[in-house]
Amino acid sequence: MAENLFIDTRGACAEGVAFTEAVVNGLAQGGGLYVPTAIPKMEIDEICDLAHVPYAQRASRVYRAFGIDLPEAEIDALCERAYGDNFDDERVAPVISLDDSTHILELWHGPTSAFKDMALQCLPLFFSASARKLRAEGKLGVEHMILVATSGDTGKAALAGFSGVEGVSIGVMYPDGGVSDIQFKQMATQRGDNVVVWGVAGNFDDCQTGAKNVFKDGAFADRLEADYGIALSSANSINWGRLMPQIVYYVSAYAELVAKGALRAGDEVDVCVPTGNFGNILAAYYAKRMGCPIRMLLCASNENRVLTDFINTGTYDISERPFVKTPTPSMDILVSSNLERQLFELTGRDSDAIRGWMEDLATEKRFRIDRDTFQAVRAHLVADSVDNETCLDAIRDAYERYDYLMDPHTAVAYKAACNLRSDDVPVIIASTAHWAKFGDNVYRALHGLKPTDPLPADVAALTGCQLNALIASETGGSDVPMGLAELDGLPIRFTEVIEGGAERIEEALVEYLSKR
């Protein structure tokens, strides 16, 4: 494919930029999100042939198909580095079949035991290569500060991916008290001289909105460049470089199922994804656009069911919606950034409509799409939400029925898939985290406790690592990855908690940069 340019969802860069510029910029001018001008097509034989090459080569073939402006040999080398022995399974993203029509796509075999590794072992390498290319062309004269808002998993995966990367520093914000003990320790113990972590007083939406407002502050950007030689960029899924690696694993999973005889080439599948920020399920949509035979996208929400309500009604409304803390903190999100890209595609790329809806969301906390767009949404997406108690019941049900232990986020998708799927269409369920990242609620599930029930006193006294060891011993053979098992022995480096507004985030960034 010839070189592909990237435009944005709000119409600010209609002429388009190269992939390398889109990745380094992160967010487009005017607040829109980059999308490629052309979505490549893969024939079914091409997709099925991916089963016969290692995962790194599968990723490289998808990247090449998108026509990015890096040499093919460099793309191959970067993908080899991204998907190697840093994953604890040589298959990288294995597909485990619970029965003949229910398949679990395990996306947590990377160094931080969450699906974010699938993109964030890759993005830093492509970001660094893109920055080098732009510097060589005289288009870039600054270093970068990556600013990340996380609901739990993205933060650690981004820290691990960017730690030690030349010419890049990274700052991560997480909702104080809104992540699990394991997630907190993963971030707070991160090694590296180019990393910093802040807790934020508030929820994930406070983190994400604060970060977006910092990106939009032109005066602050000028100050960073003048005083520190720094430009801001993002590693959240608003960055296309985060989203594109996620497309790969849906195409890969389909090829795997055909190779092992669970599907015939061309058979349709449904894909069920637990999602809050909409990036992971959007990647499945792009895989479908590329030619992967995906029938429907099943959107699984927790009690923060804003996406389910939107898909079922066409109205996105957070004006009076309470924010609920759940056993699935990585989905505790009300403002789903990547929905903007999905609507851009389903409106026939109508940037005026997108700009109007996003303005309504910013000012009125709600928007309603038109009838044609709503019909397009329903042609691709169905949705259901799973309450906290049902989530824990689903963990126990899957364990008792299949001897398969899953984390709460995967359990939300498992239950939603049971509710939404068609009997005659197989389903791929995206498993987004290892169970040991959320041991407290896995323990509750296995012991018949409700989400609000306190753990027994002796169990509550355990650290997250100790609790995981207990669950592993009770379930027999449910090993805890070393990166999670060792956390109690690592020093806590970051404990600062800041307010979530743009002004305080900017102050924290300046404080960090002044001390480097």
C-alpha positions in Angstrom: 0.0 0.0 0.0 1.2 3.5 -0.8 2.0 5.9 2.1 -1.2 6.5 4.1 -1.9 10.0 5.6 -3.8 10.7 8.8 -6.6 13.2 9.1 -8.4 14.1 12.3 -12.0 13.6 13.5 -12.8 17.3 13.9 -11.5 18.5 10.5 -8.5 20.6 11.7 -5.9 18.8 9.6 -7.8 18.0 6.4 -4.5 17.7 4.3 -3.3 14.9 6.6 0.0 14.1 8.3 2.2 11.0 8.0 2.0 8.2 10.6 5.2 9.3 12.3 3.8 12.8 12.8 0.5 11.4 14.1 2.2 9.2 16.6 4.5 11.9 17.9 1.7 14.5 18.1 -0.6 12.1 19.9 -3.6 14.5 19.8 -4.4 16.4 16.7 -4.6 20.2 16.6 -8.1 21.3 17.8 -8.5 18.3 20.0 -9.5 15.7 17.4 -8.2 12.2 17.0 -6.1 10.9 14.1 -7.5 8.3 11.8 -5.9 6.9 8.5 -7.3 8.3 5.3 -7.6 4.7 4.0 -8.4 1.5 5.8 -6.5 -1.4 4.1 -8.2 -4.6 3.0 -6.8 -8.1 3.7 -8.2 -11.1 1.8 -9.4 -14.0 3.9 -6.4 -16.1 2.7 -4.0 -13.4 3.8 -5.7 -13.4 7.3 -5.6 -17.2 7.7 -1.9 -17.3 6.5 -1.0 -15.3 9.6 -1.4 -18.4 11.7 1.7 -19.8 10.1 4.1 -17.0 11.2 5.1 -15.8 14.7 3.0 -13.0 16.3 5.7 -10.3 15.6 5.4 -11.0 11.9 1.6 -10.8 12.1 1.9 -7.4 13.6 4.4 -6.3 11.0 2.1 -7.4 8.1 -0.8 -5.3 9.6 1.5 -2.3 10.1 2.8 -2.6 6.5 -0.8 -2.8 5.2 -1.5 0.6 6.7 1.2 2.2 4.6 3.1 3.8 7.4 6.1 6.0 6.6 8.9 3.8 8.0 11.0 1.3 6.0 9.6 -2.2 5.9 12.8 -3.7 7.4 12.5 -1.2 10.3 8.9 -2.1 10.9 9.9 -5.8 11.0 12.7 -5.1 13.5 10.5 -3.0 15.8 7.8 -5.6 15.9 10.4 -8.3 16.7 11.6 -6.2 19.6 8.0 -5.5 20.8 6.8 -9.1 20.8 9.6 -11.3 22.0 10.7 -12.9 25.3 9.1 -10.0 27.2 5.9 -12.1 26.9 5.6 -15.2 29.0 3.9 -17.2 26.2 5.6 -17.5 22.9 2.2 -17.2 21.2 1.9 -13.7 22.7 -1.9 -13.6 22.5 -3.1 -17.2 22.7 -6.7 -18.2 22.2 -8.1 -20.6 24.8 -11.4 -22.4 23.9 -13.8 -22.9 26.8 -16.0 -25.0 24.5 -16.7 -25.3 20.8 -18.1 -21.8 20.4 -16.6 -19.8 23.3 -13.1 -18.6 22.9 -10.9 -16.5 25.2 -8.4 -14.2 23.7 -5.7 -13.9 26.4 -4.1 -10.4 26.1 -2.3 -10.3 29.4 0.9 -12.3 28.8 3.1 -9.2 28.7 5.3 -7.7 31.4 2.5 -5.9 33.3 -0.1 -8.7 33.0 -2.7 -6.5 31.2 -3.9 -6.1 27.6 -2.3 -2.6 27.5 1.1 -4.4 27.0 0.0 -5.5 23.6 0.2 -1.9 22.5 2.6 -0.3 25.0 5.4 -2.7 24.3 5.1 -1.5 20.7 4.2 2.2 20.8 7.4 3.4 22.6 9.5 1.7 19.9 7.5 3.3 17.1 7.4 6.6 18.9 11.1 6.7 19.2 11.7 5.6 15.6 9.2 8.3 14.5 10.9 11.0 16.5 14.3 10.1 15.1 12.9 10.2 11.5 11.3 13.7 12.1 14.5 15.0 13.7 16.5 13.8 10.7 14.1 15.6 8.4 14.4 18.8 10.5 10.7 18.7 11.5 11.4 18.1 15.2 13.8 19.9 17.6 12.5 18.9 21.0 12.3 16.0 23.4 9.0 14.7 24.6 7.1 14.3 27.8 4.4 11.6 27.6 1.4 12.5 29.8 -0.9 9.6 30.6 -4.2 9.3 32.4 -4.9 5.8 33.6 -7.7 3.9 35.2 -5.2 1.3 36.4 -3.6 -0.7 33.6 -2.5 1.8 31.0 -0.3 3.6 33.5 2.0 0.7 34.4 2.1 -0.6 30.8 3.1 2.9 29.6 5.7 3.3 32.3 7.2 -0.1 31.5 7.3 0.6 27.8 8.8 4.1 28.0 11.2 3.6 30.9 14.7 4.3 29.6 13.6 5.3 26.2 16.0 8.0 24.9 14.6 11.5 24.5 11.4 10.7 26.3 10.1 11.2 29.8 6.7 9.9 31.0 4.3 11.1 33.7 1.3 9.0 34.7 -1.8 10.1 36.7 -4.2 7.6 38.3 -7.3 8.2 40.5 -6.1 8.1 44.1 -8.0 5.2 45.8 -9.5 4.1 42.5 -7.0 1.4 41.6 -6.3 -2.0 43.2 -3.4 -2.5 45.6 -1.5 -4.4 42.9 -2.1 -1.7 40.3 -0.9 1.0 42.7 2.3 -0.9 43.6 3.0 -1.7 39.9 3.0 2.1 39.2 4.5 3.3 42.5 7.5 1.0 42.3 8.4 1.7 38.6 12.1 1.9 38.0 13.7 4.4 35.7 15.1 8.0 35.8 12.6 9.3 33.2 9.4 8.3 34.9 7.1 10.0 37.4 3.7 9.0 38.9 1.0 11.1 40.6 -2.2 10.1 42.3 -5.1 12.5 41.5 -7.9 13.4 44.0 -10.9 12.3 42.0 -11.8 9.6 39.5 -10.4 8.6 36.1 -12.5 11.2 34.2 -10.9 13.9 36.3 -7.5 12.5 35.3 -8.5 12.3 31.6 -10.2 15.6 31.4 -7.3 17.3 33.1 -4.8 15.8 30.7 -6.9 16.8 27.7 -7.1 20.4 28.9 -3.3 20.4 29.4 -2.8 19.3 25.8 -5.1 22.1 24.6 -3.2 24.8 26.6 -1.1 26.5 23.8 0.6 28.9 26.2 1.7 26.1 28.4 3.1 24.2 25.4 5.1 27.3 24.4 6.5 27.6 27.9 7.6 23.9 28.0 9.3 24.3 24.6 11.0 27.6 25.6 12.1 26.7 29.1 12.7 22.9 28.9 12.9 22.0 25.2 9.9 19.7 25.8 6.8 18.9 23.8 3.8 16.9 25.2 2.4 13.8 23.7 0.1 11.0 24.8 0.3 7.2 25.2 -3.4 6.9 25.9 -5.6 5.3 23.2 -6.3 8.7 21.8 -2.9 8.1 20.1 -3.3 6.1 16.9 0.0 4.4 17.7 -1.7 2.9 20.7 -4.7 1.8 18.8 -3.2 0.2 15.7 -1.3 -2.6 17.6 -4.7 -3.6 19.1 -6.1 -4.3 15.6 -3.5 -7.0 15.2 -4.7 -9.3 17.9 -8.2 -9.6 16.6 -7.0 -10.6 13.1 -4.5 -12.9 14.8 -7.2 -14.6 16.9 -9.3 -15.3 13.8 -6.4 -16.9 12.0 -5.6 -19.0 15.1 -9.2 -20.3 15.3 -9.2 -21.3 11.6 -5.8 -23.0 12.0 -7.0 -25.2 14.9 -10.3 -26.1 13.2 -12.6 -24.1 15.4 -13.7 -22.1 12.4 -13.8 -22.5 8.6 -12.2 -19.7 6.7 -14.8 -17.0 6.1 -17.1 -18.1 9.0 -18.3 -15.2 11.0 -17.6 -14.6 14.7 -18.8 -12.2 17.3 -16.3 -10.3 19.5 -17.1 -9.3 23.0 -15.0 -6.7 24.7 -15.1 -5.2 28.2 -14.6 -1.5 27.6 -14.7 1.9 29.2 -12.7 4.1 26.9 -13.9 2.3 23.8 -10.4 1.8 22.3 -10.2 -2.0 22.6 -13.6 -2.6 20.9 -12.9 0.1 18.3 -9.8 -1.9 17.3 -12.1 -4.9 16.6 -14.2 -2.6 14.4 -11.1 -1.7 12.4 -10.2 -5.4 12.1 -13.7 -5.9 10.7 -13.2 -3.1 8.2 -9.9 -4.7 7.1 -11.8 -7.9 6.2 -11.8 -10.0 9.3 -15.1 -11.8 9.3 -16.5 -10.3 12.5 -20.3 -10.2 12.6 -21.2 -8.1 15.6 -19.2 -6.2 18.3 -20.6 -7.0 21.7 -19.9 -4.1 24.1 -19.7 -5.1 27.7 -20.1 -2.4 30.4 -20.0 -2.5 34.1 -22.4 -0.4 36.3 -21.0 2.7 34.7 -23.1 1.8 31.7 -22.9 5.0 29.7 -21.7 3.1 26.6 -24.5 0.5 26.9 -27.1 3.2 27.2 -25.7 5.1 24.3 -25.6 2.1 22.0 -29.2 1.2 23.0 -30.6 4.7 22.7 -28.4 7.0 20.6 -28.0 9.5 23.5 -24.8 9.9 25.4 -25.7 11.6 28.7 -23.4 12.0 31.7 -25.2 15.2 32.9 -26.7 13.6 36.0 -25.0 10.2 35.9 -23.3 9.1 39.1 -19.8 7.7 38.9 -19.8 4.2 40.4 -16.8 2.4 41.8 -16.8 -1.3 40.8 -14.7 -4.5 40.9 -13.6 -3.5 37.4 -11.8 -0.2 38.0 -10.2 -0.1 34.5 -13.7 0.3 33.1 -14.8 3.0 35.6 -15.0 5.7 33.0 -17.9 8.0 31.9 -16.1 9.9 29.1 -15.2 7.3 26.4 -12.7 9.1 24.2 -12.5 6.6 21.4 -16.2 6.7 20.7 -15.3 9.8 18.8 -13.4 7.8 16.2 -16.2 5.2 16.0 -18.8 7.9 15.3 -16.5 9.6 12.8 -16.4 6.4 10.8 -20.1 5.7 11.1 -21.1 9.2 9.9 -19.2 8.7 6.7 -16.4 10.8 8.3 -18.5 13.9 9.0 -16.1 16.1 11.0 -18.8 18.8 11.4 -21.1 16.4 13.2 -18.3 15.1 15.4 -17.2 18.6 16.3 -20.8 19.6 17.2 -21.4 16.5 19.4 -18.1 16.8 21.2 -18.9 20.5 21.9 -22.3 19.4 23.3 -20.6 16.9 25.5 -18.1 19.4 26.8 -20.7 22.1 27.5 -24.0 20.2 28.1 -22.6 16.8 29.3 -24.7 15.1 26.7 -25.3 14.7 23.0 -27.7 12.8 20.7 -26.8 11.4 17.3 -29.0 11.5 14.3 -31.2 8.6 13.1 -28.9 7.4 10.3 -25.9 7.3 12.5 -27.8 5.5 15.2 -28.8 2.9 12.6 -25.2 2.5 11.6 -24.2 2.0 15.3 -26.8 -0.7 15.7 -25.6 -2.4 12.5 -22.3 -3.1 14.1 -22.8 -2.9 17.9 -24.9 -4.4 20.6 -24.4 -3.8 24.3 -25.2 -5.0 27.8 -24.1 -4.0 31.3 -23.2 -6.3 34.2 -23.7 -5.3 37.8 -21.1 -5.8 40.5 -22.7 -8.9 42.0 -23.3 -10.6 38.7 -19.6 -9.9 37.8 -18.4 -11.8 40.7 -20.9 -14.6 40.1 -19.6 -14.9 36.6 -16.0 -15.4 37.8 -17.2 -18.3 40.0 -19.4 -19.7 37.2 -16.5 -19.8 34.7 -14.2 -21.4 37.2 -16.7 -24.1 38.3 -17.9 -24.8 34.7 -14.6 -24.7 32.8 -11.9 -24.7 35.5 -10.8 -21.3 34.1 -10.0 -18.4 36.4 -10.6 -14.9 35.0 -10.3 -11.4 36.3 -13.4 -9.2 36.9 -13.1 -7.3 33.6 -13.0 -10.5 31.6 -15.9 -11.8 33.7 -18.0 -8.8 32.6 -17.4 -9.7 29.0 -18.0 -13.4 29.6 -21.4 -12.6 31.2 -22.3 -10.0 28.5 -21.4 -12.5 25.8 -23.7 -15.1 27.4 -26.5 -12.5 27.3 -25.9 -11.0 23.9 -24.5 -13.7 21.6 -26.3 -15.6 18.9 -26.5 -19.3 19.4 -25.2 -20.1 16.0 -22.2 -17.7 15.9 -19.0 -18.4 17.9 -17.7 -15.6 20.1 -14.2 -14.4 20.9 -14.1 -12.8 24.4 -11.2 -10.4 25.0 -9.5 -11.3 28.3 -7.9 -8.0 29.4 -6.0 -8.8 32.6 -4.5 -11.6 34.6 -6.8 -12.5 37.6 -4.0 -11.7 40.1 -4.3 -7.9 39.4 -7.6 -8.0 41.2 -7.1 -10.7 43.8 -9.5 -9.2 46.4 -12.5 -9.5 44.2 -11.5 -12.8 42.8 -11.3 -14.1 46.3 -14.8 -12.7 47.0 -16.1 -14.4 43.9 -14.6 -17.8 44.7 -15.9 -17.7 48.3 -19.4 -16.5 47.5 -18.9 -13.0 49.0 -20.7 -10.0 47.6 -18.8 -7.0 46.3 -19.6 -4.9 49.4 -18.8 -7.7 51.9 -15.5 -7.1 53.8 -12.9 -9.8 53.4 -12.4 -12.0 56.5 -10.0 -10.2 58.9 -7.1 -12.6 58.3 -7.5 -12.2 54.5 -7.9 -8.4 54.7 -4.6 -8.2 56.6 -2.7 -9.7 53.6 -1.0 -7.6 51.0 -2.1 -8.0 47.4 0.8 -10.3 46.7 0.1 -12.5 49.7 -3.6 -12.7 48.8 -2.7 -13.8 45.3 -0.5 -16.5 46.7 -3.4 -17.7 48.8 -5.8 -17.8 45.8 -3.2 -19.7 43.8 -2.8 -22.3 46.5 -6.6 -22.7 46.8 -7.2 -23.1 43.1 -4.1 -25.2 42.4 -1.9 -24.3 39.5 -3.2 -20.8 39.0 0.3 -19.3 38.9 1.0 -15.6 39.6 3.3 -13.9 37.1 6.6 -12.9 38.6 6.0 -9.2 37.9 3.1 -9.3 40.2 4.5 -11.7 42.8 7.6 -9.6 43.5 5.9 -6.3 44.2 6.0 -6.5 48.0 9.8 -6.6 47.9 10.1 -3.4 45.7 10.5 0.1 47.2 7.6 2.6 46.8 9.0 5.5 44.8 5.9 7.7 44.1 3.2 8.7 46.7 2.3 12.3 45.7 -1.4 13.1 45.3 -2.4 16.2 43.4 -5.7 17.9 42.4 -7.0 17.0 38.9 -7.4 20.4 37.3 -5.2 21.4 34.4 -3.5 24.1 36.4 -2.3 21.7 39.1 -1.2 19.1 36.6 0.8 21.7 34.8 2.5 22.7 38.1 3.4 19.1 38.8 4.9 18.7 35.3 7.0 21.8 35.8 8.2 20.7 39.2 9.3 17.3 37.7 11.0 18.9 34.7 12.8 21.4 37.0 14.3 18.6 39.0 15.5 16.4 36.2 
